[in-house]
Amino acid sequence: MSRTEIIEKTVNALNKLPESMGEEVADFADFMVKKTEEQFMQSGIQHSIENSGAFAFIKDEEDLYSIDDLKEKF
């Protein structure tokens, strides 16, 4: 279904609902927009951190401990 068809279907459904239920649909749509924006922002932040090189020093550090240092192995 295309975006235009989805919009038309939703508008038709909204026209059949009482006003109070239409407000609930609008609130839900606002929630979905906010959720999408947050996910987009989080993925952008994650991408920036991964590619920034701020933690590149960790790759060069030697391992301080190994499996042999464990007292108990589960």
mmCIF file of the N, C-alpha and C atoms, coordinates in Angstrom:
data_MODEL
# 
_entry.id   MODEL 
# 
loop_
_atom_site.group_PDB 
_atom_site.id 
_atom_site.type_symbol 
_atom_site.label_atom_id 
_atom_site.label_alt_id 
_atom_site.label_comp_id 
_atom_site.label_asym_id 
_atom_site.label_entity_id 
_atom_site.label_seq_id 
_atom_site.pdbx_PDB_ins_code 
_atom_site.Cartn_x 
_atom_site.Cartn_y 
_atom_site.Cartn_z 
_atom_site.occupancy 
_atom_site.B_iso_or_equiv 
_atom_site.pdbx_formal_charge 
_atom_site.auth_seq_id 
_atom_site.auth_comp_id 
_atom_site.auth_asym_id 
_atom_site.auth_atom_id 
_atom_site.pdbx_PDB_model_num 
ATOM 1   N N  . MET A 1 1  ? 0.842   -1.162  0.000  1.00 0.00 ? 1  MET A N  1 
ATOM 2   C CA . MET A 1 1  ? 0.000   0.000   0.000  1.00 0.00 ? 1  MET A CA 1 
ATOM 3   C C  . MET A 1 1  ? 0.902   1.244   0.000  1.00 0.00 ? 1  MET A C  1 
ATOM 4   N N  . SER A 1 2  ? 0.579   2.194   -0.832 1.00 0.00 ? 2  SER A N  1 
ATOM 5   C CA . SER A 1 2  ? 1.409   3.394   -0.932 1.00 0.00 ? 2  SER A CA 1 
ATOM 6   C C  . SER A 1 2  ? 1.103   4.355   0.218  1.00 0.00 ? 2  SER A C  1 
ATOM 7   N N  . ARG A 1 3  ? 1.980   5.305   0.404  1.00 0.00 ? 3  ARG A N  1 
ATOM 8   C CA . ARG A 1 3  ? 1.811   6.296   1.475  1.00 0.00 ? 3  ARG A CA 1 
ATOM 9   C C  . ARG A 1 3  ? 0.496   7.058   1.292  1.00 0.00 ? 3  ARG A C  1 
ATOM 10  N N  . THR A 1 4  ? 0.195   7.432   0.047  1.00 0.00 ? 4  THR A N  1 
ATOM 11  C CA . THR A 1 4  ? -1.040  8.168   -0.240 1.00 0.00 ? 4  THR A CA 1 
ATOM 12  C C  . THR A 1 4  ? -2.267  7.335   0.116  1.00 0.00 ? 4  THR A C  1 
ATOM 13  N N  . GLU A 1 5  ? -2.235  6.056   -0.224 1.00 0.00 ? 5  GLU A N  1 
ATOM 14  C CA . GLU A 1 5  ? -3.357  5.163   0.095  1.00 0.00 ? 5  GLU A CA 1 
ATOM 15  C C  . GLU A 1 5  ? -3.525  5.009   1.599  1.00 0.00 ? 5  GLU A C  1 
ATOM 16  N N  . ILE A 1 6  ? -2.412  4.916   2.309  1.00 0.00 ? 6  ILE A N  1 
ATOM 17  C CA . ILE A 1 6  ? -2.472  4.796   3.772  1.00 0.00 ? 6  ILE A CA 1 
ATOM 18  C C  . ILE A 1 6  ? -3.090  6.057   4.382  1.00 0.00 ? 6  ILE A C  1 
ATOM 19  N N  . ILE A 1 7  ? -2.683  7.211   3.883  1.00 0.00 ? 7  ILE A N  1 
ATOM 20  C CA . ILE A 1 7  ? -3.215  8.477   4.395  1.00 0.00 ? 7  ILE A CA 1 
ATOM 21  C C  . ILE A 1 7  ? -4.717  8.566   4.128  1.00 0.00 ? 7  ILE A C  1 
ATOM 22  N N  . GLU A 1 8  ? -5.124  8.224   2.915  1.00 0.00 ? 8  GLU A N  1 
ATOM 23  C CA . GLU A 1 8  ? -6.555  8.269   2.568  1.00 0.00 ? 8  GLU A CA 1 
ATOM 24  C C  . GLU A 1 8  ? -7.358  7.308   3.437  1.00 0.00 ? 8  GLU A C  1 
ATOM 25  N N  . LYS A 1 9  ? -6.848  6.110   3.632  1.00 0.00 ? 9  LYS A N  1 
ATOM 26  C CA . LYS A 1 9  ? -7.530  5.107   4.457  1.00 0.00 ? 9  LYS A CA 1 
ATOM 27  C C  . LYS A 1 9  ? -7.661  5.608   5.894  1.00 0.00 ? 9  LYS A C  1 
ATOM 28  N N  . THR A 1 10 ? -6.602  6.215   6.415  1.00 0.00 ? 10 THR A N  1 
ATOM 29  C CA . THR A 1 10 ? -6.611  6.719   7.785  1.00 0.00 ? 10 THR A CA 1 
ATOM 30  C C  . THR A 1 10 ? -7.586  7.885   7.930  1.00 0.00 ? 10 THR A C  1 
ATOM 31  N N  . VAL A 1 11 ? -7.587  8.798   6.974  1.00 0.00 ? 11 VAL A N  1 
ATOM 32  C CA . VAL A 1 11 ? -8.516  9.936   7.019  1.00 0.00 ? 11 VAL A CA 1 
ATOM 33  C C  . VAL A 1 11 ? -9.956  9.448   6.962  1.00 0.00 ? 11 VAL A C  1 
ATOM 34  N N  . ASN A 1 12 ? -10.237 8.482   6.115  1.00 0.00 ? 12 ASN A N  1 
ATOM 35  C CA . ASN A 1 12 ? -11.594 7.923   6.035  1.00 0.00 ? 12 ASN A CA 1 
ATOM 36  C C  . ASN A 1 12 ? -12.006 7.298   7.360  1.00 0.00 ? 12 ASN A C  1 
ATOM 37  N N  . ALA A 1 13 ? -11.101 6.578   7.983  1.00 0.00 ? 13 ALA A N  1 
ATOM 38  C CA . ALA A 1 13 ? -11.390 5.968   9.278  1.00 0.00 ? 13 ALA A CA 1 
ATOM 39  C C  . ALA A 1 13 ? -11.601 7.037   10.346 1.00 0.00 ? 13 ALA A C  1 
ATOM 40  N N  . LEU A 1 14 ? -10.790 8.090   10.321 1.00 0.00 ? 14 LEU A N  1 
ATOM 41  C CA . LEU A 1 14 ? -10.939 9.171   11.291 1.00 0.00 ? 14 LEU A CA 1 
ATOM 42  C C  . LEU A 1 14 ? -12.284 9.878   11.146 1.00 0.00 ? 14 LEU A C  1 
ATOM 43  N N  . ASN A 1 15 ? -12.736 10.039  9.924  1.00 0.00 ? 15 ASN A N  1 
ATOM 44  C CA . ASN A 1 15 ? -14.026 10.691  9.689  1.00 0.00 ? 15 ASN A CA 1 
ATOM 45  C C  . ASN A 1 15 ? -15.196 9.887   10.257 1.00 0.00 ? 15 ASN A C  1 
ATOM 46  N N  . LYS A 1 16 ? -15.012 8.586   10.431 1.00 0.00 ? 16 LYS A N  1 
ATOM 47  C CA . LYS A 1 16 ? -16.070 7.725   10.967 1.00 0.00 ? 16 LYS A CA 1 
ATOM 48  C C  . LYS A 1 16 ? -16.058 7.663   12.491 1.00 0.00 ? 16 LYS A C  1 
ATOM 49  N N  . LEU A 1 17 ? -14.968 8.106   13.105 1.00 0.00 ? 17 LEU A N  1 
ATOM 50  C CA . LEU A 1 17 ? -14.828 8.024   14.563 1.00 0.00 ? 17 LEU A CA 1 
ATOM 51  C C  . LEU A 1 17 ? -15.375 9.262   15.255 1.00 0.00 ? 17 LEU A C  1 
ATOM 52  N N  . PRO A 1 18 ? -15.817 9.096   16.520 1.00 0.00 ? 18 PRO A N  1 
ATOM 53  C CA . PRO A 1 18 ? -16.165 10.277  17.309 1.00 0.00 ? 18 PRO A CA 1 
ATOM 54  C C  . PRO A 1 18 ? -14.907 11.115  17.577 1.00 0.00 ? 18 PRO A C  1 
ATOM 55  N N  . GLU A 1 19 ? -15.111 12.382  17.886 1.00 0.00 ? 19 GLU A N  1 
ATOM 56  C CA . GLU A 1 19 ? -13.987 13.302  18.059 1.00 0.00 ? 19 GLU A CA 1 
ATOM 57  C C  . GLU A 1 19 ? -12.998 12.831  19.130 1.00 0.00 ? 19 GLU A C  1 
ATOM 58  N N  . SER A 1 20 ? -13.500 12.280  20.236 1.00 0.00 ? 20 SER A N  1 
ATOM 59  C CA . SER A 1 20 ? -12.602 11.848  21.320 1.00 0.00 ? 20 SER A CA 1 
ATOM 60  C C  . SER A 1 20 ? -11.664 10.733  20.859 1.00 0.00 ? 20 SER A C  1 
ATOM 61  N N  . MET A 1 21 ? -12.166 9.849   20.028 1.00 0.00 ? 21 MET A N  1 
ATOM 62  C CA . MET A 1 21 ? -11.319 8.774   19.517 1.00 0.00 ? 21 MET A CA 1 
ATOM 63  C C  . MET A 1 21 ? -10.339 9.307   18.481 1.00 0.00 ? 21 MET A C  1 
ATOM 64  N N  . GLY A 1 22 ? -10.750 10.307  17.736 1.00 0.00 ? 22 GLY A N  1 
ATOM 65  C CA . GLY A 1 22 ? -9.841  10.941  16.789 1.00 0.00 ? 22 GLY A CA 1 
ATOM 66  C C  . GLY A 1 22 ? -8.650  11.567  17.498 1.00 0.00 ? 22 GLY A C  1 
ATOM 67  N N  . GLU A 1 23 ? -8.918  12.140  18.677 1.00 0.00 ? 23 GLU A N  1 
ATOM 68  C CA . GLU A 1 23 ? -7.832  12.719  19.479 1.00 0.00 ? 23 GLU A CA 1 
ATOM 69  C C  . GLU A 1 23 ? -6.851  11.635  19.926 1.00 0.00 ? 23 GLU A C  1 
ATOM 70  N N  . GLU A 1 24 ? -7.372  10.454  20.249 1.00 0.00 ? 24 GLU A N  1 
ATOM 71  C CA . GLU A 1 24 ? -6.500  9.345   20.634 1.00 0.00 ? 24 GLU A CA 1 
ATOM 72  C C  . GLU A 1 24 ? -5.608  8.926   19.468 1.00 0.00 ? 24 GLU A C  1 
ATOM 73  N N  . VAL A 1 25 ? -6.173  8.913   18.272 1.00 0.00 ? 25 VAL A N  1 
ATOM 74  C CA . VAL A 1 25 ? -5.393  8.568   17.084 1.00 0.00 ? 25 VAL A CA 1 
ATOM 75  C C  . VAL A 1 25 ? -4.306  9.611   16.864 1.00 0.00 ? 25 VAL A C  1 
ATOM 76  N N  . ALA A 1 26 ? -4.644  10.880  17.040 1.00 0.00 ? 26 ALA A N  1 
ATOM 77  C CA . ALA A 1 26 ? -3.657  11.946  16.883 1.00 0.00 ? 26 ALA A CA 1 
ATOM 78  C C  . ALA A 1 26 ? -2.547  11.815  17.920 1.00 0.00 ? 26 ALA A C  1 
ATOM 79  N N  . ASP A 1 27 ? -2.910  11.473  19.161 1.00 0.00 ? 27 ASP A N  1 
ATOM 80  C CA . ASP A 1 27 ? -1.901  11.270  20.206 1.00 0.00 ? 27 ASP A CA 1 
ATOM 81  C C  . ASP A 1 27 ? -0.980  10.113  19.850 1.00 0.00 ? 27 ASP A C  1 
ATOM 82  N N  . PHE A 1 28 ? -1.576  9.031   19.329 1.00 0.00 ? 28 PHE A N  1 
ATOM 83  C CA . PHE A 1 28 ? -0.771  7.874   18.940 1.00 0.00 ? 28 PHE A CA 1 
ATOM 84  C C  . PHE A 1 28 ? 0.180   8.237   17.811 1.00 0.00 ? 28 PHE A C  1 
ATOM 85  N N  . ALA A 1 29 ? -0.308  9.004   16.836 1.00 0.00 ? 29 ALA A N  1 
ATOM 86  C CA . ALA A 1 29 ? 0.542   9.428   15.722 1.00 0.00 ? 29 ALA A CA 1 
ATOM 87  C C  . ALA A 1 29 ? 1.705   10.279  16.238 1.00 0.00 ? 29 ALA A C  1 
ATOM 88  N N  . ASP A 1 30 ? 1.417   11.192  17.179 1.00 0.00 ? 30 ASP A N  1 
ATOM 89  C CA . ASP A 1 30 ? 2.486   11.994  17.781 1.00 0.00 ? 30 ASP A CA 1 
ATOM 90  C C  . ASP A 1 30 ? 3.514   11.122  18.490 1.00 0.00 ? 30 ASP A C  1 
ATOM 91  N N  . PHE A 1 31 ? 3.010   10.100  19.190 1.00 0.00 ? 31 PHE A N  1 
ATOM 92  C CA . PHE A 1 31 ? 3.902   9.157   19.882 1.00 0.00 ? 31 PHE A CA 1 
ATOM 93  C C  . PHE A 1 31 ? 4.812   8.444   18.886 1.00 0.00 ? 31 PHE A C  1 
ATOM 94  N N  . MET A 1 32 ? 4.251   7.991   17.775 1.00 0.00 ? 32 MET A N  1 
ATOM 95  C CA . MET A 1 32 ? 5.037   7.273   16.772 1.00 0.00 ? 32 MET A CA 1 
ATOM 96  C C  . MET A 1 32 ? 6.089   8.186   16.140 1.00 0.00 ? 32 MET A C  1 
ATOM 97  N N  . VAL A 1 33 ? 5.730   9.448   15.890 1.00 0.00 ? 33 VAL A N  1 
ATOM 98  C CA . VAL A 1 33 ? 6.690   10.402  15.329 1.00 0.00 ? 33 VAL A CA 1 
ATOM 99  C C  . VAL A 1 33 ? 7.838   10.615  16.310 1.00 0.00 ? 33 VAL A C  1 
ATOM 100 N N  . LYS A 1 34 ? 7.511   10.805  17.573 1.00 0.00 ? 34 LYS A N  1 
ATOM 101 C CA . LYS A 1 34 ? 8.545   11.025  18.591 1.00 0.00 ? 34 LYS A CA 1 
ATOM 102 C C  . LYS A 1 34 ? 9.451   9.797   18.715 1.00 0.00 ? 34 LYS A C  1 
ATOM 103 N N  . LYS A 1 35 ? 8.848   8.615   18.717 1.00 0.00 ? 35 LYS A N  1 
ATOM 104 C CA . LYS A 1 35 ? 9.616   7.366   18.812 1.00 0.00 ? 35 LYS A CA 1 
ATOM 105 C C  . LYS A 1 35 ? 10.576  7.234   17.631 1.00 0.00 ? 35 LYS A C  1 
ATOM 106 N N  . THR A 1 36 ? 10.094  7.543   16.433 1.00 0.00 ? 36 THR A N  1 
ATOM 107 C CA . THR A 1 36 ? 10.926  7.459   15.232 1.00 0.00 ? 36 THR A CA 1 
ATOM 108 C C  . THR A 1 36 ? 12.077  8.454   15.295 1.00 0.00 ? 36 THR A C  1 
ATOM 109 N N  . GLU A 1 37 ? 11.789  9.671   15.740 1.00 0.00 ? 37 GLU A N  1 
ATOM 110 C CA . GLU A 1 37 ? 12.837  10.687  15.857 1.00 0.00 ? 37 GLU A CA 1 
ATOM 111 C C  . GLU A 1 37 ? 13.898  10.269  16.868 1.00 0.00 ? 37 GLU A C  1 
ATOM 112 N N  . GLU A 1 38 ? 13.464  9.687   17.996 1.00 0.00 ? 38 GLU A N  1 
ATOM 113 C CA . GLU A 1 38 ? 14.416  9.236   19.014 1.00 0.00 ? 38 GLU A CA 1 
ATOM 114 C C  . GLU A 1 38 ? 15.304  8.119   18.486 1.00 0.00 ? 38 GLU A C  1 
ATOM 115 N N  . GLN A 1 39 ? 14.714  7.168   17.756 1.00 0.00 ? 39 GLN A N  1 
ATOM 116 C CA . GLN A 1 39 ? 15.495  6.068   17.190 1.00 0.00 ? 39 GLN A CA 1 
ATOM 117 C C  . GLN A 1 39 ? 16.506  6.596   16.182 1.00 0.00 ? 39 GLN A C  1 
ATOM 118 N N  . PHE A 1 40 ? 16.079  7.556   15.363 1.00 0.00 ? 40 PHE A N  1 
ATOM 119 C CA . PHE A 1 40 ? 16.968  8.149   14.369 1.00 0.00 ? 40 PHE A CA 1 
ATOM 120 C C  . PHE A 1 40 ? 18.119  8.873   15.069 1.00 0.00 ? 40 PHE A C  1 
ATOM 121 N N  . MET A 1 41 ? 17.800  9.609   16.129 1.00 0.00 ? 41 MET A N  1 
ATOM 122 C CA . MET A 1 41 ? 18.824  10.343  16.863 1.00 0.00 ? 41 MET A CA 1 
ATOM 123 C C  . MET A 1 41 ? 19.801  9.377   17.548 1.00 0.00 ? 41 MET A C  1 
ATOM 124 N N  . GLN A 1 42 ? 19.285  8.317   18.155 1.00 0.00 ? 42 GLN A N  1 
ATOM 125 C CA . GLN A 1 42 ? 20.146  7.343   18.817 1.00 0.00 ? 42 GLN A CA 1 
ATOM 126 C C  . GLN A 1 42 ? 21.077  6.657   17.837 1.00 0.00 ? 42 GLN A C  1 
ATOM 127 N N  . SER A 1 43 ? 20.569  6.293   16.669 1.00 0.00 ? 43 SER A N  1 
ATOM 128 C CA . SER A 1 43 ? 21.433  5.628   15.688 1.00 0.00 ? 43 SER A CA 1 
ATOM 129 C C  . SER A 1 43 ? 22.484  6.608   15.166 1.00 0.00 ? 43 SER A C  1 
ATOM 130 N N  . GLY A 1 44 ? 22.124  7.885   15.038 1.00 0.00 ? 44 GLY A N  1 
ATOM 131 C CA . GLY A 1 44 ? 23.103  8.892   14.624 1.00 0.00 ? 44 GLY A CA 1 
ATOM 132 C C  . GLY A 1 44 ? 24.189  9.089   15.660 1.00 0.00 ? 44 GLY A C  1 
ATOM 133 N N  . ILE A 1 45 ? 23.803  9.119   16.923 1.00 0.00 ? 45 ILE A N  1 
ATOM 134 C CA . ILE A 1 45 ? 24.782  9.257   18.002 1.00 0.00 ? 45 ILE A CA 1 
ATOM 135 C C  . ILE A 1 45 ? 25.695  8.046   18.039 1.00 0.00 ? 45 ILE A C  1 
ATOM 136 N N  . GLN A 1 46 ? 25.102  6.862   17.925 1.00 0.00 ? 46 GLN A N  1 
ATOM 137 C CA . GLN A 1 46 ? 25.902  5.632   17.936 1.00 0.00 ? 46 GLN A CA 1 
ATOM 138 C C  . GLN A 1 46 ? 26.888  5.621   16.779 1.00 0.00 ? 46 GLN A C  1 
ATOM 139 N N  . HIS A 1 47 ? 26.438  6.009   15.617 1.00 0.00 ? 47 HIS A N  1 
ATOM 140 C CA . HIS A 1 47 ? 27.311  6.050   14.439 1.00 0.00 ? 47 HIS A CA 1 
ATOM 141 C C  . HIS A 1 47 ? 28.448  7.053   14.654 1.00 0.00 ? 47 HIS A C  1 
ATOM 142 N N  . SER A 1 48 ? 28.135  8.200   15.216 1.00 0.00 ? 48 SER A N  1 
ATOM 143 C CA . SER A 1 48 ? 29.163  9.219   15.473 1.00 0.00 ? 48 SER A CA 1 
ATOM 144 C C  . SER A 1 48 ? 30.209  8.715   16.459 1.00 0.00 ? 48 SER A C  1 
ATOM 145 N N  . ILE A 1 49 ? 29.767  8.052   17.500 1.00 0.00 ? 49 ILE A N  1 
ATOM 146 C CA . ILE A 1 49 ? 30.689  7.534   18.510 1.00 0.00 ? 49 ILE A CA 1 
ATOM 147 C C  . ILE A 1 49 ? 31.586  6.454   17.917 1.00 0.00 ? 49 ILE A C  1 
ATOM 148 N N  . GLU A 1 50 ? 30.985  5.553   17.135 1.00 0.00 ? 50 GLU A N  1 
ATOM 149 C CA . GLU A 1 50 ? 31.765  4.460   16.546 1.00 0.00 ? 50 GLU A CA 1 
ATOM 150 C C  . GLU A 1 50 ? 32.836  4.980   15.592 1.00 0.00 ? 50 GLU A C  1 
ATOM 151 N N  . ASN A 1 51 ? 32.553  6.052   14.903 1.00 0.00 ? 51 ASN A N  1 
ATOM 152 C CA . ASN A 1 51 ? 33.477  6.553   13.893 1.00 0.00 ? 51 ASN A CA 1 
ATOM 153 C C  . ASN A 1 51 ? 34.325  7.734   14.362 1.00 0.00 ? 51 ASN A C  1 
ATOM 154 N N  . SER A 1 52 ? 34.183  8.138   15.616 1.00 0.00 ? 52 SER A N  1 
ATOM 155 C CA . SER A 1 52 ? 34.886  9.329   16.082 1.00 0.00 ? 52 SER A CA 1 
ATOM 156 C C  . SER A 1 52 ? 36.354  9.072   16.411 1.00 0.00 ? 52 SER A C  1 
ATOM 157 N N  . GLY A 1 53 ? 36.681  7.873   16.785 1.00 0.00 ? 53 GLY A N  1 
ATOM 158 C CA . GLY A 1 53 ? 38.058  7.577   17.176 1.00 0.00 ? 53 GLY A CA 1 
ATOM 159 C C  . GLY A 1 53 ? 38.341  7.928   18.627 1.00 0.00 ? 53 GLY A C  1 
ATOM 160 N N  . ALA A 1 54 ? 37.333  8.379   19.364 1.00 0.00 ? 54 ALA A N  1 
ATOM 161 C CA . ALA A 1 54 ? 37.526  8.763   20.762 1.00 0.00 ? 54 ALA A CA 1 
ATOM 162 C C  . ALA A 1 54 ? 37.962  7.574   21.622 1.00 0.00 ? 54 ALA A C  1 
ATOM 163 N N  . PHE A 1 55 ? 37.551  6.385   21.243 1.00 0.00 ? 55 PHE A N  1 
ATOM 164 C CA . PHE A 1 55 ? 37.904  5.200   22.021 1.00 0.00 ? 55 PHE A CA 1 
ATOM 165 C C  . PHE A 1 55 ? 38.912  4.315   21.292 1.00 0.00 ? 55 PHE A C  1 
ATOM 166 N N  . ALA A 1 56 ? 39.610  4.866   20.345 1.00 0.00 ? 56 ALA A N  1 
ATOM 167 C CA . ALA A 1 56 ? 40.578  4.099   19.566 1.00 0.00 ? 56 ALA A CA 1 
ATOM 168 C C  . ALA A 1 56 ? 41.708  3.562   20.443 1.00 0.00 ? 56 ALA A C  1 
ATOM 169 N N  . PHE A 1 57 ? 42.011  4.265   21.533 1.00 0.00 ? 57 PHE A N  1 
ATOM 170 C CA . PHE A 1 57 ? 43.091  3.832   22.415 1.00 0.00 ? 57 PHE A CA 1 
ATOM 171 C C  . PHE A 1 57 ? 42.816  2.465   23.022 1.00 0.00 ? 57 PHE A C  1 
ATOM 172 N N  . ILE A 1 58 ? 41.563  2.075   23.119 1.00 0.00 ? 58 ILE A N  1 
ATOM 173 C CA . ILE A 1 58 ? 41.211  0.785   23.709 1.00 0.00 ? 58 ILE A CA 1 
ATOM 174 C C  . ILE A 1 58 ? 41.709  -0.363  22.831 1.00 0.00 ? 58 ILE A C  1 
ATOM 175 N N  . LYS A 1 59 ? 41.691  -0.173  21.533 1.00 0.00 ? 59 LYS A N  1 
ATOM 176 C CA . LYS A 1 59 ? 42.141  -1.222  20.620 1.00 0.00 ? 59 LYS A CA 1 
ATOM 177 C C  . LYS A 1 59 ? 43.628  -1.520  20.785 1.00 0.00 ? 59 LYS A C  1 
ATOM 178 N N  . ASP A 1 60 ? 44.396  -0.515  21.205 1.00 0.00 ? 60 ASP A N  1 
ATOM 179 C CA . ASP A 1 60 ? 45.836  -0.671  21.324 1.00 0.00 ? 60 ASP A CA 1 
ATOM 180 C C  . ASP A 1 60 ? 46.270  -1.223  22.681 1.00 0.00 ? 60 ASP A C  1 
ATOM 181 N N  . GLU A 1 61 ? 45.367  -1.270  23.644 1.00 0.00 ? 61 GLU A N  1 
ATOM 182 C CA . GLU A 1 61 ? 45.724  -1.761  24.974 1.00 0.00 ? 61 GLU A CA 1 
ATOM 183 C C  . GLU A 1 61 ? 45.894  -3.276  24.958 1.00 0.00 ? 61 GLU A C  1 
ATOM 184 N N  . GLU A 1 62 ? 46.858  -3.725  25.744 1.00 0.00 ? 62 GLU A N  1 
ATOM 185 C CA . GLU A 1 62 ? 47.040  -5.168  25.879 1.00 0.00 ? 62 GLU A CA 1 
ATOM 186 C C  . GLU A 1 62 ? 46.023  -5.706  26.874 1.00 0.00 ? 62 GLU A C  1 
ATOM 187 N N  . ASP A 1 63 ? 45.688  -6.970  26.734 1.00 0.00 ? 63 ASP A N  1 
ATOM 188 C CA . ASP A 1 63 ? 44.752  -7.593  27.663 1.00 0.00 ? 63 ASP A CA 1 
ATOM 189 C C  . ASP A 1 63 ? 45.433  -7.783  29.006 1.00 0.00 ? 63 ASP A C  1 
ATOM 190 N N  . LEU A 1 64 ? 44.753  -7.333  30.071 1.00 0.00 ? 64 LEU A N  1 
ATOM 191 C CA . LEU A 1 64 ? 45.331  -7.448  31.412 1.00 0.00 ? 64 LEU A CA 1 
ATOM 192 C C  . LEU A 1 64 ? 45.105  -8.831  32.010 1.00 0.00 ? 64 LEU A C  1 
ATOM 193 N N  . TYR A 1 65 ? 44.003  -9.452  31.646 1.00 0.00 ? 65 TYR A N  1 
ATOM 194 C CA . TYR A 1 65 ? 43.661  -10.737 32.224 1.00 0.00 ? 65 TYR A CA 1 
ATOM 195 C C  . TYR A 1 65 ? 43.346  -11.742 31.120 1.00 0.00 ? 65 TYR A C  1 
ATOM 196 N N  . SER A 1 66 ? 43.479  -13.003 31.473 1.00 0.00 ? 66 SER A N  1 
ATOM 197 C CA . SER A 1 66 ? 43.125  -14.059 30.536 1.00 0.00 ? 66 SER A CA 1 
ATOM 198 C C  . SER A 1 66 ? 42.285  -15.100 31.267 1.00 0.00 ? 66 SER A C  1 
ATOM 199 N N  . ILE A 1 67 ? 41.887  -16.132 30.571 1.00 0.00 ? 67 ILE A N  1 
ATOM 200 C CA . ILE A 1 67 ? 41.115  -17.215 31.170 1.00 0.00 ? 67 ILE A CA 1 
ATOM 201 C C  . ILE A 1 67 ? 41.930  -17.906 32.263 1.00 0.00 ? 67 ILE A C  1 
ATOM 202 N N  . ASP A 1 68 ? 43.230  -17.947 32.106 1.00 0.00 ? 68 ASP A N  1 
ATOM 203 C CA . ASP A 1 68 ? 44.087  -18.603 33.084 1.00 0.00 ? 68 ASP A CA 1 
ATOM 204 C C  . ASP A 1 68 ? 44.074  -17.895 34.440 1.00 0.00 ? 68 ASP A C  1 
ATOM 205 N N  . ASP A 1 69 ? 43.670  -16.626 34.489 1.00 0.00 ? 69 ASP A N  1 
ATOM 206 C CA . ASP A 1 69 ? 43.627  -15.873 35.736 1.00 0.00 ? 69 ASP A CA 1 
ATOM 207 C C  . ASP A 1 69 ? 42.396  -16.181 36.578 1.00 0.00 ? 69 ASP A C  1 
ATOM 208 N N  . LEU A 1 70 ? 41.429  -16.899 36.021 1.00 0.00 ? 70 LEU A N  1 
ATOM 209 C CA . LEU A 1 70 ? 40.214  -17.212 36.767 1.00 0.00 ? 70 LEU A CA 1 
ATOM 210 C C  . LEU A 1 70 ? 40.490  -18.248 37.829 1.00 0.00 ? 70 LEU A C  1 
ATOM 211 N N  . LYS A 1 71 ? 39.878  -18.045 39.011 1.00 0.00 ? 71 LYS A N  1 
ATOM 212 C CA . LYS A 1 71 ? 39.999  -19.024 40.076 1.00 0.00 ? 71 LYS A CA 1 
ATOM 213 C C  . LYS A 1 71 ? 38.972  -20.145 39.892 1.00 0.00 ? 71 LYS A C  1 
ATOM 214 N N  . GLU A 1 72 ? 37.778  -19.772 39.434 1.00 0.00 ? 72 GLU A N  1 
ATOM 215 C CA . GLU A 1 72 ? 36.729  -20.739 39.173 1.00 0.00 ? 72 GLU A CA 1 
ATOM 216 C C  . GLU A 1 72 ? 36.229  -20.553 37.761 1.00 0.00 ? 72 GLU A C  1 
ATOM 217 N N  . LYS A 1 73 ? 36.019  -21.652 37.079 1.00 0.00 ? 73 LYS A N  1 
ATOM 218 C CA . LYS A 1 73 ? 35.471  -21.599 35.734 1.00 0.00 ? 73 LYS A CA 1 
ATOM 219 C C  . LYS A 1 73 ? 34.112  -22.259 35.738 1.00 0.00 ? 73 LYS A C  1 
ATOM 220 N N  . PHE A 1 74 ? 33.140  -21.585 35.179 1.00 0.00 ? 74 PHE A N  1 
ATOM 221 C CA . PHE A 1 74 ? 31.779  -22.103 35.179 1.00 0.00 ? 74 PHE A CA 1 
ATOM 222 C C  . PHE A 1 74 ? 31.433  -22.672 33.847 1.00 0.00 ? 74 PHE A C  1 
# 
